[in-house]
Amino acid sequence: MQEWANHIRELGNDSAHSNPEQGPTNPQDACDIVEFLNFLLEYLYTFPHQIQQYRERRENDR
C-alpha cells in the first residue's frame, strides 16, 4: 500500500505542479488516484468501524 501511495502522490504532484512542457493529466491516472483514495478511506474508516460493530455484536451475544 505504501508503494501505491507513493506512486499516487507522484501522479498528484505532477498534475498539481505541471510545467509548460508537460501534457494534461492522463484520465486513467486521475481515475487511479480516485480509486486509491476510495480504498484508503475505506481501509482507514469503514473497516475499523465494521470490525468494532462485529465485536460489539459478539459481546452482546454472550
PDBQT receptor file of N, H, CA, C and O in Angstrom, charges set to zero:
ATOM      1  N   MET A   1       0.832  -1.186   0.000  1.00  0.00    +0.000 N 
ATOM      2  CA  MET A   1       0.000   0.000   0.000  1.00  0.00    +0.000 C 
ATOM      3  C   MET A   1       0.882   1.258   0.000  1.00  0.00    +0.000 C 
ATOM      4  O   MET A   1       0.545   2.261  -0.629  1.00  0.00    +0.000 OA
ATOM      5  N   GLN A   2       2.009   1.190   0.710  1.00  0.00    +0.000 N 
ATOM      6  H   GLN A   2       2.283   0.375   1.220  1.00  0.00    +0.000 HD
ATOM      7  CA  GLN A   2       2.908   2.335   0.755  1.00  0.00    +0.000 C 
ATOM      8  C   GLN A   2       3.460   2.658  -0.630  1.00  0.00    +0.000 C 
ATOM      9  O   GLN A   2       3.552   3.825  -1.013  1.00  0.00    +0.000 OA
ATOM     10  N   GLU A   3       3.823   1.628  -1.369  1.00  0.00    +0.000 N 
ATOM     11  H   GLU A   3       3.748   0.681  -1.057  1.00  0.00    +0.000 HD
ATOM     12  CA  GLU A   3       4.351   1.842  -2.723  1.00  0.00    +0.000 C 
ATOM     13  C   GLU A   3       3.295   2.492  -3.609  1.00  0.00    +0.000 C 
ATOM     14  O   GLU A   3       3.588   3.420  -4.363  1.00  0.00    +0.000 OA
ATOM     15  N   TRP A   4       2.058   1.992  -3.510  1.00  0.00    +0.000 N 
ATOM     16  H   TRP A   4       1.820   1.239  -2.898  1.00  0.00    +0.000 HD
ATOM     17  CA  TRP A   4       0.968   2.554  -4.308  1.00  0.00    +0.000 C 
ATOM     18  C   TRP A   4       0.718   4.008  -3.903  1.00  0.00    +0.000 C 
ATOM     19  O   TRP A   4       0.520   4.867  -4.762  1.00  0.00    +0.000 OA
ATOM     20  N   ALA A   5       0.727   4.281  -2.608  1.00  0.00    +0.000 N 
ATOM     21  H   ALA A   5       0.887   3.583  -1.910  1.00  0.00    +0.000 HD
ATOM     22  CA  ALA A   5       0.508   5.645  -2.134  1.00  0.00    +0.000 C 
ATOM     23  C   ALA A   5       1.590   6.583  -2.666  1.00  0.00    +0.000 C 
ATOM     24  O   ALA A   5       1.293   7.714  -3.053  1.00  0.00    +0.000 OA
ATOM     25  N   ASN A   6       2.826   6.128  -2.688  1.00  0.00    +0.000 N 
ATOM     26  H   ASN A   6       3.067   5.209  -2.374  1.00  0.00    +0.000 HD
ATOM     27  CA  ASN A   6       3.905   6.952  -3.203  1.00  0.00    +0.000 C 
ATOM     28  C   ASN A   6       3.714   7.239  -4.691  1.00  0.00    +0.000 C 
ATOM     29  O   ASN A   6       3.923   8.364  -5.144  1.00  0.00    +0.000 OA
ATOM     30  N   HIS A   7       3.323   6.233  -5.435  1.00  0.00    +0.000 N 
ATOM     31  H   HIS A   7       3.153   5.318  -5.067  1.00  0.00    +0.000 HD
ATOM     32  CA  HIS A   7       3.082   6.415  -6.875  1.00  0.00    +0.000 C 
ATOM     33  C   HIS A   7       1.942   7.423  -7.102  1.00  0.00    +0.000 C 
ATOM     34  O   HIS A   7       2.046   8.301  -7.959  1.00  0.00    +0.000 OA
ATOM     35  N   ILE A   8       0.886   7.290  -6.348  1.00  0.00    +0.000 N 
ATOM     36  H   ILE A   8       0.802   6.576  -5.652  1.00  0.00    +0.000 HD
ATOM     37  CA  ILE A   8      -0.250   8.198  -6.466  1.00  0.00    +0.000 C 
ATOM     38  C   ILE A   8       0.170   9.619  -6.072  1.00  0.00    +0.000 C 
ATOM     39  O   ILE A   8      -0.254  10.593  -6.696  1.00  0.00    +0.000 OA
ATOM     40  N   ARG A   9       0.999   9.729  -5.040  1.00  0.00    +0.000 N 
ATOM     41  H   ARG A   9       1.343   8.939  -4.534  1.00  0.00    +0.000 HD
ATOM     42  CA  ARG A   9       1.498  11.043  -4.625  1.00  0.00    +0.000 C 
ATOM     43  C   ARG A   9       2.267  11.703  -5.764  1.00  0.00    +0.000 C 
ATOM     44  O   ARG A   9       2.099  12.893  -6.031  1.00  0.00    +0.000 OA
ATOM     45  N   GLU A  10       3.110  10.921  -6.430  1.00  0.00    +0.000 N 
ATOM     46  H   GLU A  10       3.247   9.955  -6.213  1.00  0.00    +0.000 HD
ATOM     47  CA  GLU A  10       3.873  11.457  -7.553  1.00  0.00    +0.000 C 
ATOM     48  C   GLU A  10       2.955  11.904  -8.694  1.00  0.00    +0.000 C 
ATOM     49  O   GLU A  10       3.170  12.958  -9.292  1.00  0.00    +0.000 OA
ATOM     50  N   LEU A  11       1.933  11.099  -8.991  1.00  0.00    +0.000 N 
ATOM     51  H   LEU A  11       1.759  10.243  -8.505  1.00  0.00    +0.000 HD
ATOM     52  CA  LEU A  11       0.978  11.487 -10.026  1.00  0.00    +0.000 C 
ATOM     53  C   LEU A  11       0.266  12.781  -9.653  1.00  0.00    +0.000 C 
ATOM     54  O   LEU A  11       0.081  13.663 -10.492  1.00  0.00    +0.000 OA
ATOM     55  N   GLY A  12      -0.129  12.885  -8.398  1.00  0.00    +0.000 N 
ATOM     56  H   GLY A  12       0.021  12.169  -7.717  1.00  0.00    +0.000 HD
ATOM     57  CA  GLY A  12      -0.812  14.090  -7.932  1.00  0.00    +0.000 C 
ATOM     58  C   GLY A  12       0.080  15.310  -8.003  1.00  0.00    +0.000 C 
ATOM     59  O   GLY A  12      -0.358  16.386  -8.410  1.00  0.00    +0.000 OA
ATOM     60  N   ASN A  13       1.341  15.144  -7.604  1.00  0.00    +0.000 N 
ATOM     61  H   ASN A  13       1.697  14.270  -7.274  1.00  0.00    +0.000 HD
ATOM     62  CA  ASN A  13       2.288  16.268  -7.674  1.00  0.00    +0.000 C 
ATOM     63  C   ASN A  13       2.505  16.701  -9.116  1.00  0.00    +0.000 C 
ATOM     64  O   ASN A  13       2.537  17.895  -9.412  1.00  0.00    +0.000 OA
ATOM     65  N   ASP A  14       2.652  15.735 -10.011  1.00  0.00    +0.000 N 
ATOM     66  H   ASP A  14       2.625  14.765  -9.771  1.00  0.00    +0.000 HD
ATOM     67  CA  ASP A  14       2.834  16.075 -11.426  1.00  0.00    +0.000 C 
ATOM     68  C   ASP A  14       1.642  16.867 -11.956  1.00  0.00    +0.000 C 
ATOM     69  O   ASP A  14       1.807  17.811 -12.729  1.00  0.00    +0.000 OA
ATOM     70  N   SER A  15       0.453  16.479 -11.538  1.00  0.00    +0.000 N 
ATOM     71  H   SER A  15       0.318  15.713 -10.910  1.00  0.00    +0.000 HD
ATOM     72  CA  SER A  15      -0.752  17.166 -12.008  1.00  0.00    +0.000 C 
ATOM     73  C   SER A  15      -0.907  18.541 -11.379  1.00  0.00    +0.000 C 
ATOM     74  O   SER A  15      -1.308  19.496 -12.044  1.00  0.00    +0.000 OA
ATOM     75  N   ALA A  16      -0.585  18.638 -10.088  1.00  0.00    +0.000 N 
ATOM     76  H   ALA A  16      -0.259  17.862  -9.548  1.00  0.00    +0.000 HD
ATOM     77  CA  ALA A  16      -0.770  19.901  -9.381  1.00  0.00    +0.000 C 
ATOM     78  C   ALA A  16       0.313  20.925  -9.724  1.00  0.00    +0.000 C 
ATOM     79  O   ALA A  16       0.069  22.132  -9.695  1.00  0.00    +0.000 OA
ATOM     80  N   HIS A  17       1.493  20.439 -10.045  1.00  0.00    +0.000 N 
ATOM     81  H   HIS A  17       1.691  19.459 -10.068  1.00  0.00    +0.000 HD
ATOM     82  CA  HIS A  17       2.626  21.338 -10.292  1.00  0.00    +0.000 C 
ATOM     83  C   HIS A  17       3.222  21.067 -11.666  1.00  0.00    +0.000 C 
ATOM     84  O   HIS A  17       4.429  20.862 -11.799  1.00  0.00    +0.000 OA
ATOM     85  N   SER A  18       2.391  21.066 -12.662  1.00  0.00    +0.000 N 
ATOM     86  H   SER A  18       1.411  21.233 -12.555  1.00  0.00    +0.000 HD
ATOM     87  CA  SER A  18       2.856  20.740 -14.006  1.00  0.00    +0.000 C 
ATOM     88  C   SER A  18       3.687  21.884 -14.578  1.00  0.00    +0.000 C 
ATOM     89  O   SER A  18       3.555  23.039 -14.175  1.00  0.00    +0.000 OA
ATOM     90  N   ASN A  19       4.540  21.528 -15.523  1.00  0.00    +0.000 N 
ATOM     91  H   ASN A  19       4.647  20.589 -15.851  1.00  0.00    +0.000 HD
ATOM     92  CA  ASN A  19       5.317  22.543 -16.216  1.00  0.00    +0.000 C 
ATOM     93  C   ASN A  19       4.763  22.688 -17.628  1.00  0.00    +0.000 C 
ATOM     94  O   ASN A  19       4.013  21.822 -18.079  1.00  0.00    +0.000 OA
ATOM     95  N   PRO A  20       5.109  23.754 -18.334  1.00  0.00    +0.000 N 
ATOM     96  CA  PRO A  20       4.524  24.011 -19.663  1.00  0.00    +0.000 C 
ATOM     97  C   PRO A  20       4.764  22.889 -20.679  1.00  0.00    +0.000 C 
ATOM     98  O   PRO A  20       3.946  22.685 -21.577  1.00  0.00    +0.000 OA
ATOM     99  N   GLU A  21       5.883  22.160 -20.543  1.00  0.00    +0.000 N 
ATOM    100  H   GLU A  21       6.546  22.326 -19.814  1.00  0.00    +0.000 HD
ATOM    101  CA  GLU A  21       6.172  21.088 -21.496  1.00  0.00    +0.000 C 
ATOM    102  C   GLU A  21       5.354  19.822 -21.223  1.00  0.00    +0.000 C 
ATOM    103  O   GLU A  21       5.237  18.950 -22.083  1.00  0.00    +0.000 OA
ATOM    104  N   GLN A  22       4.809  19.739 -20.050  1.00  0.00    +0.000 N 
ATOM    105  H   GLN A  22       4.904  20.448 -19.351  1.00  0.00    +0.000 HD
ATOM    106  CA  GLN A  22       4.053  18.549 -19.650  1.00  0.00    +0.000 C 
ATOM    107  C   GLN A  22       2.643  18.609 -20.221  1.00  0.00    +0.000 C 
ATOM    108  O   GLN A  22       2.003  19.660 -20.210  1.00  0.00    +0.000 OA
ATOM    109  N   GLY A  23       2.174  17.490 -20.713  1.00  0.00    +0.000 N 
ATOM    110  H   GLY A  23       2.695  16.636 -20.722  1.00  0.00    +0.000 HD
ATOM    111  CA  GLY A  23       0.816  17.421 -21.228  1.00  0.00    +0.000 C 
ATOM    112  C   GLY A  23      -0.201  17.365 -20.104  1.00  0.00    +0.000 C 
ATOM    113  O   GLY A  23       0.169  17.389 -18.930  1.00  0.00    +0.000 OA
ATOM    114  N   PRO A  24      -1.464  17.292 -20.446  1.00  0.00    +0.000 N 
ATOM    115  CA  PRO A  24      -2.507  17.197 -19.418  1.00  0.00    +0.000 C 
ATOM    116  C   PRO A  24      -2.435  15.858 -18.687  1.00  0.00    +0.000 C 
ATOM    117  O   PRO A  24      -1.822  14.902 -19.163  1.00  0.00    +0.000 OA
ATOM    118  N   THR A  25      -3.059  15.816 -17.550  1.00  0.00    +0.000 N 
ATOM    119  H   THR A  25      -3.556  16.592 -17.163  1.00  0.00    +0.000 HD
ATOM    120  CA  THR A  25      -3.110  14.587 -16.767  1.00  0.00    +0.000 C 
ATOM    121  C   THR A  25      -3.851  13.508 -17.539  1.00  0.00    +0.000 C 
ATOM    122  O   THR A  25      -4.922  13.744 -18.099  1.00  0.00    +0.000 OA
ATOM    123  N   ASN A  26      -3.268  12.333 -17.558  1.00  0.00    +0.000 N 
ATOM    124  H   ASN A  26      -2.398  12.140 -17.103  1.00  0.00    +0.000 HD
ATOM    125  CA  ASN A  26      -3.894  11.184 -18.203  1.00  0.00    +0.000 C 
ATOM    126  C   ASN A  26      -5.187  10.852 -17.444  1.00  0.00    +0.000 C 
ATOM    127  O   ASN A  26      -5.157  10.711 -16.221  1.00  0.00    +0.000 OA
ATOM    128  N   PRO A  27      -6.314  10.726 -18.146  1.00  0.00    +0.000 N 
ATOM    129  CA  PRO A  27      -7.578  10.410 -17.459  1.00  0.00    +0.000 C 
ATOM    130  C   PRO A  27      -7.509   9.119 -16.636  1.00  0.00    +0.000 C 
ATOM    131  O   PRO A  27      -8.131   9.030 -15.577  1.00  0.00    +0.000 OA
ATOM    132  N   GLN A  28      -6.769   8.131 -17.108  1.00  0.00    +0.000 N 
ATOM    133  H   GLN A  28      -6.264   8.204 -17.969  1.00  0.00    +0.000 HD
ATOM    134  CA  GLN A  28      -6.652   6.887 -16.348  1.00  0.00    +0.000 C 
ATOM    135  C   GLN A  28      -5.893   7.122 -15.043  1.00  0.00    +0.000 C 
ATOM    136  O   GLN A  28      -6.227   6.534 -14.015  1.00  0.00    +0.000 OA
ATOM    137  N   ASP A  29      -4.868   7.985 -15.083  1.00  0.00    +0.000 N 
ATOM    138  H   ASP A  29      -4.596   8.464 -15.918  1.00  0.00    +0.000 HD
ATOM    139  CA  ASP A  29      -4.142   8.322 -13.857  1.00  0.00    +0.000 C 
ATOM    140  C   ASP A  29      -5.083   8.990 -12.856  1.00  0.00    +0.000 C 
ATOM    141  O   ASP A  29      -5.039   8.683 -11.665  1.00  0.00    +0.000 OA
ATOM    142  N   ALA A  30      -5.923   9.890 -13.326  1.00  0.00    +0.000 N 
ATOM    143  H   ALA A  30      -5.959  10.140 -14.293  1.00  0.00    +0.000 HD
ATOM    144  CA  ALA A  30      -6.885  10.560 -12.442  1.00  0.00    +0.000 C 
ATOM    145  C   ALA A  30      -7.845   9.547 -11.821  1.00  0.00    +0.000 C 
ATOM    146  O   ALA A  30      -8.159   9.635 -10.635  1.00  0.00    +0.000 OA
ATOM    147  N   CYS A  31      -8.306   8.596 -12.613  1.00  0.00    +0.000 N 
ATOM    148  H   CYS A  31      -8.050   8.525 -13.577  1.00  0.00    +0.000 HD
ATOM    149  CA  CYS A  31      -9.193   7.546 -12.092  1.00  0.00    +0.000 C 
ATOM    150  C   CYS A  31      -8.476   6.689 -11.057  1.00  0.00    +0.000 C 
ATOM    151  O   CYS A  31      -9.066   6.300 -10.049  1.00  0.00    +0.000 OA
ATOM    152  N   ASP A  32      -7.197   6.395 -11.307  1.00  0.00    +0.000 N 
ATOM    153  H   ASP A  32      -6.718   6.710 -12.126  1.00  0.00    +0.000 HD
ATOM    154  CA  ASP A  32      -6.415   5.600 -10.354  1.00  0.00    +0.000 C 
ATOM    155  C   ASP A  32      -6.271   6.324  -9.022  1.00  0.00    +0.000 C 
ATOM    156  O   ASP A  32      -6.345   5.700  -7.963  1.00  0.00    +0.000 OA
ATOM    157  N   ILE A  33      -6.067   7.639  -9.071  1.00  0.00    +0.000 N 
ATOM    158  H   ILE A  33      -6.007   8.145  -9.931  1.00  0.00    +0.000 HD
ATOM    159  CA  ILE A  33      -5.943   8.418  -7.842  1.00  0.00    +0.000 C 
ATOM    160  C   ILE A  33      -7.238   8.359  -7.041  1.00  0.00    +0.000 C 
ATOM    161  O   ILE A  33      -7.209   8.164  -5.826  1.00  0.00    +0.000 OA
ATOM    162  N   VAL A  34      -8.356   8.523  -7.703  1.00  0.00    +0.000 N 
ATOM    163  H   VAL A  34      -8.380   8.682  -8.690  1.00  0.00    +0.000 HD
ATOM    164  CA  VAL A  34      -9.651   8.473  -7.016  1.00  0.00    +0.000 C 
ATOM    165  C   VAL A  34      -9.908   7.076  -6.469  1.00  0.00    +0.000 C 
ATOM    166  O   VAL A  34     -10.400   6.937  -5.349  1.00  0.00    +0.000 OA
ATOM    167  N   GLU A  35      -9.588   6.047  -7.229  1.00  0.00    +0.000 N 
ATOM    168  H   GLU A  35      -9.188   6.159  -8.139  1.00  0.00    +0.000 HD
ATOM    169  CA  GLU A  35      -9.787   4.673  -6.765  1.00  0.00    +0.000 C 
ATOM    170  C   GLU A  35      -8.942   4.398  -5.526  1.00  0.00    +0.000 C 
ATOM    171  O   GLU A  35      -9.420   3.793  -4.566  1.00  0.00    +0.000 OA
ATOM    172  N   PHE A  36      -7.688   4.840  -5.546  1.00  0.00    +0.000 N 
ATOM    173  H   PHE A  36      -7.299   5.331  -6.325  1.00  0.00    +0.000 HD
ATOM    174  CA  PHE A  36      -6.833   4.639  -4.382  1.00  0.00    +0.000 C 
ATOM    175  C   PHE A  36      -7.380   5.384  -3.171  1.00  0.00    +0.000 C 
ATOM    176  O   PHE A  36      -7.412   4.840  -2.068  1.00  0.00    +0.000 OA
ATOM    177  N   LEU A  37      -7.804   6.616  -3.371  1.00  0.00    +0.000 N 
ATOM    178  H   LEU A  37      -7.778   7.058  -4.268  1.00  0.00    +0.000 HD
ATOM    179  CA  LEU A  37      -8.350   7.393  -2.262  1.00  0.00    +0.000 C 
ATOM    180  C   LEU A  37      -9.577   6.707  -1.669  1.00  0.00    +0.000 C 
ATOM    181  O   LEU A  37      -9.720   6.651  -0.447  1.00  0.00    +0.000 OA
ATOM    182  N   ASN A  38     -10.452   6.191  -2.508  1.00  0.00    +0.000 N 
ATOM    183  H   ASN A  38     -10.335   6.236  -3.500  1.00  0.00    +0.000 HD
ATOM    184  CA  ASN A  38     -11.626   5.463  -2.015  1.00  0.00    +0.000 C 
ATOM    185  C   ASN A  38     -11.207   4.247  -1.201  1.00  0.00    +0.000 C 
ATOM    186  O   ASN A  38     -11.766   3.990  -0.135  1.00  0.00    +0.000 OA
ATOM    187  N   PHE A  39     -10.227   3.499  -1.697  1.00  0.00    +0.000 N 
ATOM    188  H   PHE A  39      -9.773   3.708  -2.563  1.00  0.00    +0.000 HD
ATOM    189  CA  PHE A  39      -9.740   2.326  -0.982  1.00  0.00    +0.000 C 
ATOM    190  C   PHE A  39      -9.123   2.721   0.358  1.00  0.00    +0.000 C 
ATOM    191  O   PHE A  39      -9.392   2.093   1.382  1.00  0.00    +0.000 OA
ATOM    192  N   LEU A  40      -8.295   3.763   0.343  1.00  0.00    +0.000 N 
ATOM    193  H   LEU A  40      -8.076   4.273  -0.490  1.00  0.00    +0.000 HD
ATOM    194  CA  LEU A  40      -7.634   4.206   1.562  1.00  0.00    +0.000 C 
ATOM    195  C   LEU A  40      -8.649   4.651   2.615  1.00  0.00    +0.000 C 
ATOM    196  O   LEU A  40      -8.521   4.295   3.786  1.00  0.00    +0.000 OA
ATOM    197  N   LEU A  41      -9.641   5.416   2.215  1.00  0.00    +0.000 N 
ATOM    198  H   LEU A  41      -9.745   5.706   1.263  1.00  0.00    +0.000 HD
ATOM    199  CA  LEU A  41     -10.658   5.869   3.162  1.00  0.00    +0.000 C 
ATOM    200  C   LEU A  41     -11.459   4.697   3.724  1.00  0.00    +0.000 C 
ATOM    201  O   LEU A  41     -11.803   4.685   4.906  1.00  0.00    +0.000 OA
ATOM    202  N   GLU A  42     -11.750   3.723   2.884  1.00  0.00    +0.000 N 
ATOM    203  H   GLU A  42     -11.470   3.732   1.924  1.00  0.00    +0.000 HD
ATOM    204  CA  GLU A  42     -12.465   2.543   3.369  1.00  0.00    +0.000 C 
ATOM    205  C   GLU A  42     -11.608   1.787   4.382  1.00  0.00    +0.000 C 
ATOM    206  O   GLU A  42     -12.108   1.345   5.417  1.00  0.00    +0.000 OA
ATOM    207  N   TYR A  43     -10.336   1.643   4.086  1.00  0.00    +0.000 N 
ATOM    208  H   TYR A  43      -9.930   2.002   3.245  1.00  0.00    +0.000 HD
ATOM    209  CA  TYR A  43      -9.413   0.934   4.971  1.00  0.00    +0.000 C 
ATOM    210  C   TYR A  43      -9.255   1.658   6.305  1.00  0.00    +0.000 C 
ATOM    211  O   TYR A  43      -9.232   1.025   7.361  1.00  0.00    +0.000 OA
ATOM    212  N   LEU A  44      -9.148   2.975   6.255  1.00  0.00    +0.000 N 
ATOM    213  H   LEU A  44      -9.167   3.489   5.397  1.00  0.00    +0.000 HD
ATOM    214  CA  LEU A  44      -8.893   3.738   7.471  1.00  0.00    +0.000 C 
ATOM    215  C   LEU A  44     -10.137   3.973   8.321  1.00  0.00    +0.000 C 
ATOM    216  O   LEU A  44     -10.043   4.044   9.546  1.00  0.00    +0.000 OA
ATOM    217  N   TYR A  45     -11.303   4.095   7.685  1.00  0.00    +0.000 N 
ATOM    218  H   TYR A  45     -11.380   4.038   6.690  1.00  0.00    +0.000 HD
ATOM    219  CA  TYR A  45     -12.501   4.490   8.426  1.00  0.00    +0.000 C 
ATOM    220  C   TYR A  45     -13.610   3.444   8.427  1.00  0.00    +0.000 C 
ATOM    221  O   TYR A  45     -14.177   3.147   9.479  1.00  0.00    +0.000 OA
ATOM    222  N   THR A  46     -13.923   2.889   7.276  1.00  0.00    +0.000 N 
ATOM    223  H   THR A  46     -13.462   3.130   6.422  1.00  0.00    +0.000 HD
ATOM    224  CA  THR A  46     -15.056   1.967   7.201  1.00  0.00    +0.000 C 
ATOM    225  C   THR A  46     -14.746   0.626   7.855  1.00  0.00    +0.000 C 
ATOM    226  O   THR A  46     -15.525   0.148   8.679  1.00  0.00    +0.000 OA
ATOM    227  N   PHE A  47     -13.624   0.017   7.499  1.00  0.00    +0.000 N 
ATOM    228  H   PHE A  47     -12.991   0.406   6.828  1.00  0.00    +0.000 HD
ATOM    229  CA  PHE A  47     -13.287  -1.295   8.047  1.00  0.00    +0.000 C 
ATOM    230  C   PHE A  47     -13.163  -1.294   9.567  1.00  0.00    +0.000 C 
ATOM    231  O   PHE A  47     -13.726  -2.178  10.213  1.00  0.00    +0.000 OA
ATOM    232  N   PRO A  48     -12.451  -0.339  10.169  1.00  0.00    +0.000 N 
ATOM    233  CA  PRO A  48     -12.392  -0.346  11.637  1.00  0.00    +0.000 C 
ATOM    234  C   PRO A  48     -13.775  -0.216  12.288  1.00  0.00    +0.000 C 
ATOM    235  O   PRO A  48     -14.043  -0.844  13.312  1.00  0.00    +0.000 OA
ATOM    236  N   HIS A  49     -14.637   0.587  11.698  1.00  0.00    +0.000 N 
ATOM    237  H   HIS A  49     -14.420   1.096  10.866  1.00  0.00    +0.000 HD
ATOM    238  CA  HIS A  49     -15.993   0.725  12.236  1.00  0.00    +0.000 C 
ATOM    239  C   HIS A  49     -16.759  -0.597  12.124  1.00  0.00    +0.000 C 
ATOM    240  O   HIS A  49     -17.446  -0.998  13.063  1.00  0.00    +0.000 OA
ATOM    241  N   GLN A  50     -16.641  -1.262  10.995  1.00  0.00    +0.000 N 
ATOM    242  H   GLN A  50     -16.083  -0.936  10.232  1.00  0.00    +0.000 HD
ATOM    243  CA  GLN A  50     -17.316  -2.543  10.818  1.00  0.00    +0.000 C 
ATOM    244  C   GLN A  50     -16.777  -3.590  11.787  1.00  0.00    +0.000 C 
ATOM    245  O   GLN A  50     -17.543  -4.390  12.323  1.00  0.00    +0.000 OA
ATOM    246  N   ILE A  51     -15.487  -3.592  12.012  1.00  0.00    +0.000 N 
ATOM    247  H   ILE A  51     -14.864  -2.942  11.576  1.00  0.00    +0.000 HD
ATOM    248  CA  ILE A  51     -14.887  -4.536  12.956  1.00  0.00    +0.000 C 
ATOM    249  C   ILE A  51     -15.394  -4.258  14.360  1.00  0.00    +0.000 C 
ATOM    250  O   ILE A  51     -15.713  -5.189  15.099  1.00  0.00    +0.000 OA
ATOM    251  N   GLN A  52     -15.472  -2.985  14.735  1.00  0.00    +0.000 N 
ATOM    252  H   GLN A  52     -15.213  -2.229  14.134  1.00  0.00    +0.000 HD
ATOM    253  CA  GLN A  52     -15.993  -2.629  16.050  1.00  0.00    +0.000 C 
ATOM    254  C   GLN A  52     -17.443  -3.069  16.211  1.00  0.00    +0.000 C 
ATOM    255  O   GLN A  52     -17.814  -3.580  17.268  1.00  0.00    +0.000 OA
ATOM    256  N   GLN A  53     -18.263  -2.883  15.193  1.00  0.00    +0.000 N 
ATOM    257  H   GLN A  53     -17.962  -2.469  14.334  1.00  0.00    +0.000 HD
ATOM    258  CA  GLN A  53     -19.653  -3.332  15.254  1.00  0.00    +0.000 C 
ATOM    259  C   GLN A  53     -19.722  -4.849  15.417  1.00  0.00    +0.000 C 
ATOM    260  O   GLN A  53     -20.539  -5.350  16.189  1.00  0.00    +0.000 OA
ATOM    261  N   TYR A  54     -18.888  -5.569  14.710  1.00  0.00    +0.000 N 
ATOM    262  H   TYR A  54     -18.225  -5.162  14.082  1.00  0.00    +0.000 HD
ATOM    263  CA  TYR A  54     -18.851  -7.026  14.824  1.00  0.00    +0.000 C 
ATOM    264  C   TYR A  54     -18.491  -7.428  16.251  1.00  0.00    +0.000 C 
ATOM    265  O   TYR A  54     -19.130  -8.311  16.824  1.00  0.00    +0.000 OA
ATOM    266  N   ARG A  55     -17.480  -6.794  16.826  1.00  0.00    +0.000 N 
ATOM    267  H   ARG A  55     -16.961  -6.077  16.360  1.00  0.00    +0.000 HD
ATOM    268  CA  ARG A  55     -17.070  -7.117  18.180  1.00  0.00    +0.000 C 
ATOM    269  C   ARG A  55     -18.177  -6.835  19.178  1.00  0.00    +0.000 C 
ATOM    270  O   ARG A  55     -18.398  -7.619  20.101  1.00  0.00    +0.000 OA
ATOM    271  N   GLU A  56     -18.872  -5.723  19.000  1.00  0.00    +0.000 N 
ATOM    272  H   GLU A  56     -18.692  -5.087  18.250  1.00  0.00    +0.000 HD
ATOM    273  CA  GLU A  56     -19.971  -5.395  19.898  1.00  0.00    +0.000 C 
ATOM    274  C   GLU A  56     -21.086  -6.419  19.794  1.00  0.00    +0.000 C 
ATOM    275  O   GLU A  56     -21.655  -6.810  20.812  1.00  0.00    +0.000 OA
ATOM    276  N   ARG A  57     -21.413  -6.866  18.579  1.00  0.00    +0.000 N 
ATOM    277  H   ARG A  57     -20.950  -6.548  17.751  1.00  0.00    +0.000 HD
ATOM    278  CA  ARG A  57     -22.443  -7.890  18.411  1.00  0.00    +0.000 C 
ATOM    279  C   ARG A  57     -22.032  -9.188  19.111  1.00  0.00    +0.000 C 
ATOM    280  O   ARG A  57     -22.850  -9.841  19.760  1.00  0.00    +0.000 OA
ATOM    281  N   ARG A  58     -20.780  -9.545  18.974  1.00  0.00    +0.000 N 
ATOM    282  H   ARG A  58     -20.115  -9.016  18.447  1.00  0.00    +0.000 HD
ATOM    283  CA  ARG A  58     -20.304 -10.782  19.619  1.00  0.00    +0.000 C 
ATOM    284  C   ARG A  58     -20.397 -10.668  21.130  1.00  0.00    +0.000 C 
ATOM    285  O   ARG A  58     -20.777 -11.625  21.803  1.00  0.00    +0.000 OA
ATOM    286  N   GLU A  59     -20.055  -9.515  21.664  1.00  0.00    +0.000 N 
ATOM    287  H   GLU A  59     -19.746  -8.737  21.117  1.00  0.00    +0.000 HD
ATOM    288  CA  GLU A  59     -20.122  -9.311  23.108  1.00  0.00    +0.000 C 
ATOM    289  C   GLU A  59     -21.575  -9.384  23.591  1.00  0.00    +0.000 C 
ATOM    290  O   GLU A  59     -21.850  -9.943  24.653  1.00  0.00    +0.000 OA
ATOM    291  N   ASN A  60     -22.493  -8.823  22.819  1.00  0.00    +0.000 N 
ATOM    292  H   ASN A  60     -22.269  -8.369  21.957  1.00  0.00    +0.000 HD
ATOM    293  CA  ASN A  60     -23.907  -8.823  23.203  1.00  0.00    +0.000 C 
ATOM    294  C   ASN A  60     -24.519 -10.206  23.102  1.00  0.00    +0.000 C 
ATOM    295  O   ASN A  60     -25.497 -10.494  23.791  1.00  0.00    +0.000 OA
ATOM    296  N   ASP A  61     -23.971 -11.066  22.263  1.00  0.00    +0.000 N 
ATOM    297  H   ASP A  61     -23.177 -10.832  21.702  1.00  0.00    +0.000 HD
ATOM    298  CA  ASP A  61     -24.493 -12.414  22.086  1.00  0.00    +0.000 C 
ATOM    299  C   ASP A  61     -24.040 -13.348  23.206  1.00  0.00    +0.000 C 
ATOM    300  O   ASP A  61     -24.581 -14.444  23.348  1.00  0.00    +0.000 OA
ATOM    301  N   ARG A  62     -23.087 -12.942  23.977  1.00  0.00    +0.000 N 
ATOM    302  H   ARG A  62     -22.648 -12.052  23.861  1.00  0.00    +0.000 HD
ATOM    303  CA  ARG A  62     -22.568 -13.822  25.043  1.00  0.00    +0.000 C 
ATOM    304  C   ARG A  62     -23.385 -13.762  26.279  1.00  0.00    +0.000 C 
ATOM    305  O   ARG A  62     -23.076 -14.442  27.258  1.00  0.00    +0.000 OA
TER     306      ARG A  62
